[in-house]
Amino acid sequence: LQDTEHVPVWCMRQAGRYLPEFRKTREGRDFFDTCRSPEACCELTLQPLRRFPFDAAIIFSDILVIPQALGMNVQMVAGKGPTFPEPLKEPEDLQQLQAKVDVSKELDYVFKAITLTRHKIEGKVPLIGFSGAPWTLMSYMIEGGGSNTHSKAKRWLYRHPEASHMLLKMLTDVIVQYLLGQVAAGAQALQVFESHAGILGPVEFKEFSLPYLRDIARRVKDKLKEAGEDIPMIVFAKDAHYALEDLSQSHYEVVGLDWTIDPQSARERTGGKVSLQGNMDPCALYAPKERISQIVKKMLEGFGKKGYIANLGHGLYPDMDPENVGAFVDAVHQHSKQMGAQI
C-alpha cells in the first residue's frame, strides 16, 4: 500500500440512476442488453469520473450475469427489479444448469467492456472488476428476485444442505474463472459482493458463505501468482458484523464495511491485518453539504488514514443529488489532506 496525500474514495453504484446522463444513456434500452454492450458499459463507467474526482472506477455490469451464464433466464422488471421467471425450486432443478460454463464465451461482453474502459481511462484511475458471491447469487436464483426474508433460499440450507453446497461450489468455480478473466481483460482490483450475508447467522455464514469467499480469493490469487501477477481483492459482506475477524483472515487485502459498524471497533477487531473500506450511511448524502462534511470528518478520524479507502456503506440511491455526491468526495479529499501524514 502506498502513502497518498489524501484518502482514496469511490462509491458503490457510482455509475447509476442518480446521474441524469446515466438515465439518458439507458433510456429505452433493456437493462441486460445494456450490460451486453461493451460501449454502453464503458460510457456508463466513465460518466461519474467526468463529474467527480473519484480515485477508482468500477466496471458497469451486474452480479446476475453469472446465473445467466449458467443458463437461467433473468429479466430486469421496471418497479420490481431483477426477476427469474423460473427460479430453482428443488434440488433436481440443478440438473437444468449448464454444468461446464465457458466463461470466455458466455461472459465475453464483460471482458470486452473492461478492456475498452481500461483504454479509455488512460491510467487516470484504477479500474475495479467485481462479482457477486456464491450465497448471494444462490439466494437470487432460488427466491426468483429480491426478498425480505430469503426464506426459500434458507429453506435449502436447512433441508438440502448437500444440494446447497453443490450449487455454491458450481457458482464458485464460475466466479473464479470470471474474476481471472476480468484481470486478463485489464481489471486492476476485484470486489466480491456478499450482499446477502446479513440474512445468515454466524453458524450458517461459516458453513455456506465463508468457505466459498475464502476459496475464491485463494484460487484467484494462486492462479495469478503462477503468472507472476498480484492484484488487490476486496470482500464486502453486508451486515456480517459477526464475521469481521474471519473476513480479515480470508486472503482479501481489503474488507468493505456497511454503515452499521463502528470504524474504531472494526480497526480493533481486524487487528491491522487488512485495509478497510467504507462505511458512510448512503442516506447521509441527503443531508446538507456542511453536515456531509462533518460526517466524513468523523468517519476519517475513526478509521485513520492508513490502510483505508473511503466509500459508502452500500450503494448510491437513484434519488440522490449528484451535488451531494461531489460534496462527499471533496470532503474526503480535503479532510484527509488536513489530517496530515500519519504513521
Contacts in CASP RR format, 6 or more apart in sequence:
PFRMAT RR
TARGET T0000
AUTHOR 0000-0000-0000
METHOD contacts of the structure
MODEL  1
LQDTEHVPVWCMRQAGRYLPEFRKTREGRDFFDTCRSPEACCELTLQPLR
RFPFDAAIIFSDILVIPQALGMNVQMVAGKGPTFPEPLKEPEDLQQLQAK
VDVSKELDYVFKAITLTRHKIEGKVPLIGFSGAPWTLMSYMIEGGGSNTH
SKAKRWLYRHPEASHMLLKMLTDVIVQYLLGQVAAGAQALQVFESHAGIL
GPVEFKEFSLPYLRDIARRVKDKLKEAGEDIPMIVFAKDAHYALEDLSQS
HYEVVGLDWTIDPQSARERTGGKVSLQGNMDPCALYAPKERISQIVKKML
EGFGKKGYIANLGHGLYPDMDPENVGAFVDAVHQHSKQMGAQI
1 275 0 8 1.000
1 306 0 8 1.000
1 307 0 8 1.000
3 341 0 8 1.000
5 337 0 8 1.000
6 332 0 8 1.000
6 333 0 8 1.000
6 334 0 8 1.000
6 336 0 8 1.000
6 337 0 8 1.000
7 300 0 8 1.000
7 305 0 8 1.000
7 308 0 8 1.000
7 309 0 8 1.000
7 310 0 8 1.000
7 332 0 8 1.000
7 333 0 8 1.000
7 336 0 8 1.000
8 55 0 8 1.000
8 56 0 8 1.000
8 309 0 8 1.000
8 310 0 8 1.000
9 54 0 8 1.000
9 55 0 8 1.000
9 309 0 8 1.000
9 310 0 8 1.000
9 311 0 8 1.000
9 328 0 8 1.000
9 329 0 8 1.000
9 332 0 8 1.000
9 333 0 8 1.000
10 54 0 8 1.000
10 55 0 8 1.000
10 56 0 8 1.000
10 57 0 8 1.000
10 58 0 8 1.000
10 128 0 8 1.000
10 309 0 8 1.000
10 311 0 8 1.000
11 48 0 8 1.000
11 54 0 8 1.000
11 311 0 8 1.000
11 312 0 8 1.000
11 315 0 8 1.000
11 316 0 8 1.000
11 325 0 8 1.000
11 328 0 8 1.000
12 58 0 8 1.000
12 236 0 8 1.000
12 311 0 8 1.000
12 312 0 8 1.000
12 313 0 8 1.000
12 314 0 8 1.000
12 315 0 8 1.000
12 316 0 8 1.000
13 315 0 8 1.000
13 316 0 8 1.000
14 48 0 8 1.000
14 52 0 8 1.000
14 54 0 8 1.000
14 57 0 8 1.000
14 58 0 8 1.000
14 316 0 8 1.000
14 325 0 8 1.000
15 22 0 8 1.000
15 44 0 8 1.000
15 45 0 8 1.000
15 47 0 8 1.000
15 48 0 8 1.000
15 58 0 8 1.000
15 60 0 8 1.000
16 22 0 8 1.000
16 44 0 8 1.000
16 48 0 8 1.000
16 316 0 8 1.000
16 318 0 8 1.000
17 23 0 8 1.000
17 26 0 8 1.000
17 318 0 8 1.000
18 316 0 8 1.000
18 317 0 8 1.000
18 318 0 8 1.000
18 319 0 8 1.000
18 320 0 8 1.000
18 321 0 8 1.000
18 322 0 8 1.000
18 325 0 8 1.000
19 47 0 8 1.000
19 48 0 8 1.000
19 51 0 8 1.000
19 322 0 8 1.000
20 322 0 8 1.000
21 47 0 8 1.000
22 44 0 8 1.000
22 47 0 8 1.000
25 34 0 8 1.000
25 40 0 8 1.000
25 43 0 8 1.000
25 44 0 8 1.000
25 47 0 8 1.000
26 34 0 8 1.000
26 40 0 8 1.000
26 44 0 8 1.000
29 40 0 8 1.000
30 76 0 8 1.000
31 62 0 8 1.000
31 76 0 8 1.000
32 62 0 8 1.000
32 65 0 8 1.000
32 68 0 8 1.000
32 74 0 8 1.000
32 75 0 8 1.000
32 76 0 8 1.000
34 40 0 8 1.000
34 41 0 8 1.000
34 44 0 8 1.000
35 41 0 8 1.000
35 60 0 8 1.000
35 61 0 8 1.000
35 62 0 8 1.000
35 65 0 8 1.000
35 109 0 8 1.000
35 110 0 8 1.000
36 109 0 8 1.000
37 109 0 8 1.000
37 113 0 8 1.000
38 109 0 8 1.000
38 112 0 8 1.000
38 113 0 8 1.000
38 115 0 8 1.000
38 116 0 8 1.000
39 116 0 8 1.000
40 60 0 8 1.000
41 59 0 8 1.000
41 60 0 8 1.000
41 61 0 8 1.000
41 109 0 8 1.000
41 110 0 8 1.000
41 113 0 8 1.000
41 116 0 8 1.000
41 117 0 8 1.000
42 60 0 8 1.000
42 113 0 8 1.000
42 116 0 8 1.000
42 117 0 8 1.000
42 120 0 8 1.000
44 60 0 8 1.000
45 57 0 8 1.000
45 58 0 8 1.000
45 59 0 8 1.000
45 60 0 8 1.000
45 113 0 8 1.000
45 117 0 8 1.000
45 127 0 8 1.000
46 57 0 8 1.000
46 117 0 8 1.000
46 120 0 8 1.000
46 121 0 8 1.000
48 54 0 8 1.000
48 57 0 8 1.000
48 325 0 8 1.000
49 57 0 8 1.000
49 121 0 8 1.000
49 124 0 8 1.000
49 125 0 8 1.000
51 322 0 8 1.000
51 326 0 8 1.000
52 325 0 8 1.000
52 326 0 8 1.000
52 329 0 8 1.000
53 329 0 8 1.000
53 330 0 8 1.000
53 333 0 8 1.000
54 125 0 8 1.000
54 329 0 8 1.000
55 125 0 8 1.000
56 125 0 8 1.000
56 126 0 8 1.000
56 127 0 8 1.000
56 128 0 8 1.000
56 189 0 8 1.000
57 117 0 8 1.000
57 121 0 8 1.000
57 125 0 8 1.000
57 126 0 8 1.000
57 127 0 8 1.000
57 128 0 8 1.000
58 127 0 8 1.000
58 128 0 8 1.000
58 129 0 8 1.000
58 130 0 8 1.000
58 191 0 8 1.000
59 110 0 8 1.000
59 113 0 8 1.000
59 114 0 8 1.000
59 117 0 8 1.000
59 127 0 8 1.000
59 128 0 8 1.000
59 129 0 8 1.000
59 130 0 8 1.000
59 182 0 8 1.000
59 187 0 8 1.000
60 113 0 8 1.000
61 110 0 8 1.000
61 113 0 8 1.000
61 130 0 8 1.000
62 82 0 8 1.000
63 130 0 8 1.000
63 131 0 8 1.000
63 132 0 8 1.000
63 136 0 8 1.000
63 137 0 8 1.000
63 140 0 8 1.000
63 193 0 8 1.000
63 195 0 8 1.000
64 74 0 8 1.000
64 82 0 8 1.000
64 137 0 8 1.000
64 140 0 8 1.000
65 107 0 8 1.000
65 110 0 8 1.000
66 107 0 8 1.000
66 131 0 8 1.000
66 132 0 8 1.000
66 137 0 8 1.000
66 171 0 8 1.000
66 174 0 8 1.000
66 175 0 8 1.000
66 178 0 8 1.000
67 74 0 8 1.000
67 84 0 8 1.000
67 137 0 8 1.000
67 140 0 8 1.000
67 141 0 8 1.000
68 74 0 8 1.000
68 106 0 8 1.000
69 98 0 8 1.000
69 101 0 8 1.000
69 103 0 8 1.000
69 106 0 8 1.000
69 107 0 8 1.000
69 174 0 8 1.000
69 178 0 8 1.000
70 97 0 8 1.000
70 98 0 8 1.000
70 101 0 8 1.000
70 170 0 8 1.000
70 171 0 8 1.000
70 174 0 8 1.000
71 96 0 8 1.000
71 97 0 8 1.000
71 98 0 8 1.000
72 84 0 8 1.000
72 86 0 8 1.000
72 97 0 8 1.000
72 141 0 8 1.000
73 84 0 8 1.000
73 85 0 8 1.000
73 86 0 8 1.000
74 82 0 8 1.000
74 83 0 8 1.000
74 84 0 8 1.000
75 82 0 8 1.000
75 83 0 8 1.000
75 84 0 8 1.000
75 85 0 8 1.000
76 82 0 8 1.000
76 83 0 8 1.000
77 83 0 8 1.000
81 145 0 8 1.000
81 146 0 8 1.000
82 140 0 8 1.000
82 145 0 8 1.000
82 146 0 8 1.000
83 144 0 8 1.000
83 145 0 8 1.000
84 140 0 8 1.000
84 141 0 8 1.000
84 144 0 8 1.000
84 145 0 8 1.000
87 141 0 8 1.000
87 142 0 8 1.000
87 143 0 8 1.000
87 144 0 8 1.000
87 145 0 8 1.000
87 152 0 8 1.000
88 94 0 8 1.000
88 141 0 8 1.000
88 142 0 8 1.000
88 167 0 8 1.000
89 142 0 8 1.000
91 156 0 8 1.000
91 160 0 8 1.000
91 162 0 8 1.000
91 163 0 8 1.000
91 166 0 8 1.000
94 163 0 8 1.000
94 166 0 8 1.000
94 167 0 8 1.000
94 170 0 8 1.000
97 170 0 8 1.000
99 170 0 8 1.000
101 174 0 8 1.000
101 177 0 8 1.000
103 174 0 8 1.000
103 177 0 8 1.000
103 178 0 8 1.000
103 181 0 8 1.000
104 111 0 8 1.000
104 181 0 8 1.000
107 178 0 8 1.000
110 178 0 8 1.000
110 182 0 8 1.000
110 185 0 8 1.000
111 181 0 8 1.000
111 182 0 8 1.000
111 184 0 8 1.000
111 185 0 8 1.000
112 185 0 8 1.000
114 127 0 8 1.000
114 129 0 8 1.000
114 182 0 8 1.000
114 185 0 8 1.000
114 186 0 8 1.000
114 187 0 8 1.000
115 185 0 8 1.000
115 186 0 8 1.000
117 127 0 8 1.000
118 127 0 8 1.000
118 185 0 8 1.000
118 186 0 8 1.000
118 187 0 8 1.000
118 188 0 8 1.000
121 127 0 8 1.000
126 188 0 8 1.000
126 189 0 8 1.000
127 186 0 8 1.000
127 187 0 8 1.000
127 188 0 8 1.000
127 189 0 8 1.000
128 187 0 8 1.000
128 188 0 8 1.000
128 189 0 8 1.000
128 190 0 8 1.000
128 191 0 8 1.000
128 234 0 8 1.000
129 179 0 8 1.000
129 182 0 8 1.000
129 187 0 8 1.000
129 189 0 8 1.000
129 190 0 8 1.000
129 191 0 8 1.000
130 190 0 8 1.000
130 191 0 8 1.000
130 192 0 8 1.000
130 193 0 8 1.000
131 175 0 8 1.000
131 178 0 8 1.000
131 179 0 8 1.000
131 182 0 8 1.000
131 190 0 8 1.000
131 192 0 8 1.000
131 193 0 8 1.000
131 216 0 8 1.000
132 175 0 8 1.000
132 192 0 8 1.000
132 193 0 8 1.000
132 194 0 8 1.000
132 195 0 8 1.000
133 175 0 8 1.000
133 192 0 8 1.000
133 193 0 8 1.000
133 194 0 8 1.000
133 195 0 8 1.000
133 197 0 8 1.000
133 209 0 8 1.000
133 212 0 8 1.000
133 213 0 8 1.000
133 216 0 8 1.000
133 235 0 8 1.000
133 237 0 8 1.000
134 167 0 8 1.000
134 168 0 8 1.000
134 169 0 8 1.000
134 171 0 8 1.000
134 172 0 8 1.000
134 175 0 8 1.000
134 209 0 8 1.000
134 212 0 8 1.000
134 216 0 8 1.000
135 168 0 8 1.000
135 194 0 8 1.000
135 196 0 8 1.000
135 197 0 8 1.000
135 200 0 8 1.000
135 208 0 8 1.000
135 209 0 8 1.000
135 212 0 8 1.000
136 193 0 8 1.000
136 194 0 8 1.000
136 195 0 8 1.000
136 196 0 8 1.000
136 197 0 8 1.000
137 171 0 8 1.000
138 153 0 8 1.000
138 156 0 8 1.000
138 164 0 8 1.000
138 167 0 8 1.000
138 168 0 8 1.000
138 171 0 8 1.000
139 147 0 8 1.000
139 150 0 8 1.000
139 153 0 8 1.000
139 154 0 8 1.000
139 196 0 8 1.000
139 199 0 8 1.000
140 146 0 8 1.000
141 167 0 8 1.000
142 152 0 8 1.000
142 153 0 8 1.000
142 156 0 8 1.000
143 150 0 8 1.000
143 152 0 8 1.000
143 153 0 8 1.000
147 153 0 8 1.000
149 199 0 8 1.000
150 196 0 8 1.000
150 199 0 8 1.000
153 199 0 8 1.000
154 199 0 8 1.000
154 200 0 8 1.000
154 204 0 8 1.000
156 163 0 8 1.000
156 164 0 8 1.000
156 167 0 8 1.000
157 164 0 8 1.000
157 204 0 8 1.000
157 207 0 8 1.000
157 208 0 8 1.000
161 207 0 8 1.000
164 208 0 8 1.000
165 208 0 8 1.000
168 208 0 8 1.000
168 212 0 8 1.000
169 212 0 8 1.000
171 212 0 8 1.000
172 212 0 8 1.000
172 215 0 8 1.000
172 216 0 8 1.000
175 192 0 8 1.000
175 216 0 8 1.000
176 215 0 8 1.000
176 216 0 8 1.000
176 219 0 8 1.000
176 220 0 8 1.000
176 223 0 8 1.000
179 190 0 8 1.000
179 192 0 8 1.000
179 216 0 8 1.000
179 220 0 8 1.000
180 220 0 8 1.000
180 223 0 8 1.000
180 224 0 8 1.000
182 190 0 8 1.000
183 190 0 8 1.000
183 220 0 8 1.000
183 224 0 8 1.000
183 229 0 8 1.000
183 231 0 8 1.000
187 231 0 8 1.000
188 231 0 8 1.000
189 231 0 8 1.000
189 232 0 8 1.000
189 233 0 8 1.000
189 234 0 8 1.000
190 220 0 8 1.000
190 231 0 8 1.000
190 232 0 8 1.000
190 233 0 8 1.000
190 234 0 8 1.000
191 233 0 8 1.000
191 234 0 8 1.000
191 235 0 8 1.000
191 236 0 8 1.000
192 213 0 8 1.000
192 216 0 8 1.000
192 217 0 8 1.000
192 233 0 8 1.000
192 234 0 8 1.000
192 235 0 8 1.000
192 236 0 8 1.000
192 252 0 8 1.000
193 236 0 8 1.000
194 209 0 8 1.000
194 213 0 8 1.000
194 235 0 8 1.000
194 236 0 8 1.000
194 237 0 8 1.000
194 238 0 8 1.000
194 240 0 8 1.000
195 236 0 8 1.000
195 238 0 8 1.000
196 238 0 8 1.000
197 205 0 8 1.000
197 209 0 8 1.000
197 237 0 8 1.000
197 238 0 8 1.000
197 239 0 8 1.000
197 240 0 8 1.000
197 243 0 8 1.000
198 205 0 8 1.000
198 237 0 8 1.000
198 238 0 8 1.000
198 239 0 8 1.000
198 240 0 8 1.000
199 239 0 8 1.000
200 208 0 8 1.000
200 209 0 8 1.000
200 240 0 8 1.000
201 242 0 8 1.000
202 242 0 8 1.000
202 243 0 8 1.000
205 237 0 8 1.000
205 240 0 8 1.000
205 242 0 8 1.000
205 243 0 8 1.000
206 243 0 8 1.000
206 246 0 8 1.000
209 237 0 8 1.000
209 240 0 8 1.000
210 243 0 8 1.000
210 246 0 8 1.000
210 247 0 8 1.000
210 250 0 8 1.000
213 235 0 8 1.000
213 237 0 8 1.000
213 247 0 8 1.000
213 250 0 8 1.000
213 252 0 8 1.000
214 250 0 8 1.000
214 251 0 8 1.000
217 233 0 8 1.000
217 235 0 8 1.000
217 250 0 8 1.000
217 251 0 8 1.000
217 252 0 8 1.000
218 251 0 8 1.000
220 233 0 8 1.000
221 230 0 8 1.000
221 233 0 8 1.000
221 251 0 8 1.000
224 230 0 8 1.000
224 231 0 8 1.000
232 253 0 8 1.000
232 254 0 8 1.000
233 251 0 8 1.000
233 252 0 8 1.000
233 253 0 8 1.000
233 254 0 8 1.000
234 252 0 8 1.000
234 253 0 8 1.000
234 254 0 8 1.000
234 255 0 8 1.000
234 256 0 8 1.000
234 277 0 8 1.000
235 247 0 8 1.000
235 250 0 8 1.000
235 252 0 8 1.000
235 254 0 8 1.000
235 255 0 8 1.000
235 256 0 8 1.000
236 255 0 8 1.000
236 256 0 8 1.000
236 277 0 8 1.000
237 243 0 8 1.000
237 247 0 8 1.000
237 256 0 8 1.000
238 258 0 8 1.000
238 314 0 8 1.000
239 258 0 8 1.000
239 260 0 8 1.000
240 247 0 8 1.000
241 260 0 8 1.000
241 261 0 8 1.000
244 255 0 8 1.000
244 261 0 8 1.000
244 266 0 8 1.000
244 269 0 8 1.000
244 270 0 8 1.000
245 269 0 8 1.000
245 270 0 8 1.000
247 255 0 8 1.000
247 270 0 8 1.000
247 274 0 8 1.000
248 255 0 8 1.000
248 269 0 8 1.000
248 270 0 8 1.000
248 271 0 8 1.000
248 272 0 8 1.000
248 273 0 8 1.000
248 274 0 8 1.000
249 273 0 8 1.000
252 274 0 8 1.000
253 274 0 8 1.000
253 275 0 8 1.000
254 274 0 8 1.000
254 275 0 8 1.000
254 276 0 8 1.000
254 277 0 8 1.000
254 309 0 8 1.000
255 266 0 8 1.000
255 270 0 8 1.000
255 274 0 8 1.000
255 275 0 8 1.000
255 276 0 8 1.000
255 277 0 8 1.000
256 276 0 8 1.000
256 277 0 8 1.000
256 278 0 8 1.000
256 279 0 8 1.000
256 311 0 8 1.000
256 313 0 8 1.000
257 263 0 8 1.000
257 266 0 8 1.000
257 276 0 8 1.000
257 277 0 8 1.000
257 278 0 8 1.000
257 279 0 8 1.000
257 313 0 8 1.000
258 279 0 8 1.000
258 313 0 8 1.000
258 314 0 8 1.000
259 278 0 8 1.000
259 279 0 8 1.000
259 280 0 8 1.000
259 281 0 8 1.000
259 282 0 8 1.000
259 312 0 8 1.000
259 313 0 8 1.000
259 314 0 8 1.000
261 279 0 8 1.000
263 276 0 8 1.000
263 279 0 8 1.000
263 299 0 8 1.000
263 302 0 8 1.000
263 303 0 8 1.000
263 304 0 8 1.000
264 302 0 8 1.000
266 276 0 8 1.000
266 279 0 8 1.000
266 303 0 8 1.000
267 276 0 8 1.000
267 302 0 8 1.000
267 303 0 8 1.000
267 304 0 8 1.000
270 276 0 8 1.000
275 307 0 8 1.000
275 308 0 8 1.000
275 309 0 8 1.000
276 303 0 8 1.000
276 307 0 8 1.000
276 308 0 8 1.000
276 309 0 8 1.000
277 308 0 8 1.000
277 309 0 8 1.000
277 310 0 8 1.000
277 311 0 8 1.000
278 299 0 8 1.000
278 309 0 8 1.000
278 310 0 8 1.000
278 311 0 8 1.000
278 312 0 8 1.000
278 313 0 8 1.000
279 299 0 8 1.000
279 311 0 8 1.000
279 312 0 8 1.000
279 313 0 8 1.000
280 295 0 8 1.000
280 296 0 8 1.000
280 299 0 8 1.000
280 310 0 8 1.000
280 311 0 8 1.000
280 312 0 8 1.000
280 313 0 8 1.000
280 328 0 8 1.000
281 312 0 8 1.000
281 313 0 8 1.000
282 312 0 8 1.000
282 313 0 8 1.000
282 314 0 8 1.000
282 315 0 8 1.000
282 316 0 8 1.000
282 317 0 8 1.000
282 320 0 8 1.000
283 317 0 8 1.000
284 291 0 8 1.000
284 292 0 8 1.000
284 295 0 8 1.000
285 292 0 8 1.000
285 312 0 8 1.000
285 316 0 8 1.000
285 320 0 8 1.000
285 321 0 8 1.000
285 324 0 8 1.000
285 325 0 8 1.000
285 328 0 8 1.000
286 320 0 8 1.000
286 324 0 8 1.000
287 295 0 8 1.000
287 324 0 8 1.000
289 323 0 8 1.000
289 324 0 8 1.000
289 327 0 8 1.000
292 324 0 8 1.000
292 327 0 8 1.000
292 328 0 8 1.000
292 331 0 8 1.000
293 327 0 8 1.000
293 331 0 8 1.000
293 334 0 8 1.000
293 335 0 8 1.000
296 310 0 8 1.000
296 328 0 8 1.000
296 331 0 8 1.000
296 332 0 8 1.000
296 335 0 8 1.000
297 331 0 8 1.000
297 335 0 8 1.000
299 310 0 8 1.000
300 308 0 8 1.000
300 310 0 8 1.000
300 332 0 8 1.000
300 335 0 8 1.000
300 336 0 8 1.000
300 339 0 8 1.000
301 339 0 8 1.000
304 339 0 8 1.000
304 342 0 8 1.000
305 336 0 8 1.000
305 339 0 8 1.000
305 340 0 8 1.000
305 342 0 8 1.000
306 342 0 8 1.000
306 343 0 8 1.000
310 332 0 8 1.000
310 336 0 8 1.000
312 328 0 8 1.000
316 325 0 8 1.000
END
